[in-house]
Amino acid sequence: MTTPQHPSFPPRRPGRGPHAEEGDGRAVGHVPVDAHGTRDGRHEADHGHGAGGSHGAGGGHGAGGGHGHSHGHGPAAPVSRHLRKVIAAILIPFAAAVVVGLAVLWPGGAPPHERTGVGFDRQTQQATVTKVVELSCQSVNASGGTPTGDTSTAEGSSAVQQAEGECKRATVRVDTGDDKGRTFDEIVQPDQSRQLHEGQKVVVAYEPSAPKDLQYSVTDINRRLPLALLAGIFALAVVVVGRLRGLMALVSLAISFLLLNFFILPAILQGSNPLVVAVIGSSAIMLIALYLCHGLSARTSVAVLGTLISLLLIGVLGSLFIGWAALTGNTDDNTGLIHGLYPSIDMSGLLLAGVIIGSLGVLDDVTVTQTSAVWELHEANPTMGWRGLYRAGIRIGRDHIASVVNTLVLAYAGAALPLLLLFSIAQSGVGTVANSELVAEEIVRTLVGSIGLVASVPVTTALAALVVSADRPAQGQGTAAGAGAGASARGGRGRRRKR
């Protein structure tokens, strides 16, 4: 068997540790690599041992064609203590400020108010439809008689159905509250979109000032069972596929909802600045979700920094353009009811808070993905400088930008689809539709969030590339493992090392 000819190697310097890559084992050309990630038994990096018969990352011996195994399949090598101190010096004061903000602005519950009986501000109870009887609409409708006029219109057609069609009388039993067991009758018109049937669970509204036989009325269907079942299927799928990380994701999701319900919403209702509350609340959600799901590491910390910078950009742009476009945030019945109940709430600030919180979830995905991509590129080729890491990472990020921005735009368009249909029916021009405040809010929300998402890719990629390329791990902290993994990933092709 002919031994491959190797270029001359400079002698190894014992005890150089992680810097052995820079001066030892540099090849002039391509060096054959065996199936186990070693170059004819020579290992690209070792754990600080001398040249003779040293045990490298691949586990080979000496210069012969040794049989070794690469150990580069584990988690990323830990960063140096100095770099951890630098990251901690940035994030610990930020986390402390978030905790102080939570403590200062914690509301202790939403302020009470008298119910208006309008929209969502009604007292509701759970109930069950116990009996449904069909009867003539003429016998129950007060108007009586066959309507006259144009029946081609929606109003005329509805009047005909209510006069000549078959209605339903549903007997409903109240299942919760002080009037538990009480029954009342509900007349269901034939043209109503929501028809009742026996045994159906419903939600009823209670109005104490109305006559006794009109105090209760059916307002909606009780959907708790199908929604709970769907949530259970979702949780099971996340845990089965994601295992421990999926479980941590569910825990962080629950914590996010708790912060939203017990801090963000009540604090805004108490009169705190919506923007400040949103920044503090979203920062707390970000810290808990990222560290809980991805671990307390430098990689996660870089993703946190990238997310924070992008959120700040979204906040600045949102504040600028919401003010410039004179968006009030009071555009429908729900926001009007909120403003009527709590006049002190800054509705435009509430709109900006929604932009920040709505962008946070997608930002987490982008920053974590970009950070992980840069880290894996570094593990595959530890000799790559920060510019090379940035260029490779940004190529991955461009694909991510296209998909994420498209997702965000379609999500907002889907939510506003009924409104867009109304404008289409009215045959309004694009300029007219976009200029209306209802649509302009969604445009600003979408574009500001998308700009933040686009900016998060180069920002996070640059941060991650600078961190991993500037890192100098302590002696023996997996430099050889990274080199072994890089050789194995190159599939047998040598690579010239840079000084």
Salt bridges, closest charged atoms under 4 A:
GLU22 OE2 - HIS19 ND1 3.91
ASP24 OD1 - ARG16 NH1 3.84
ASP40 OD2 - HIS6 NE2 2.94
GLU44 OE2 - ARG39 NH2 2.23
GLU44 OE2 - ARG490 NH2 3.15
GLU44 OE1 - ARG497 NH2 1.99
ASP46 OD2 - ARG12 NH1 3.05
ASP121 OD1 - HIS113 NE2 2.86
ASP175 OD1 - ARG173 NE 2.99
ASP179 OD2 - ARG182 NH1 3.48
ASP220 OD1 - ARG223 NH1 2.87
ASP365 OD2 - HIS400 NE2 3.31
GLU376 OE2 - ARG299 NH2 3.59
GLU442 OE1 - ARG445 NE 3.37
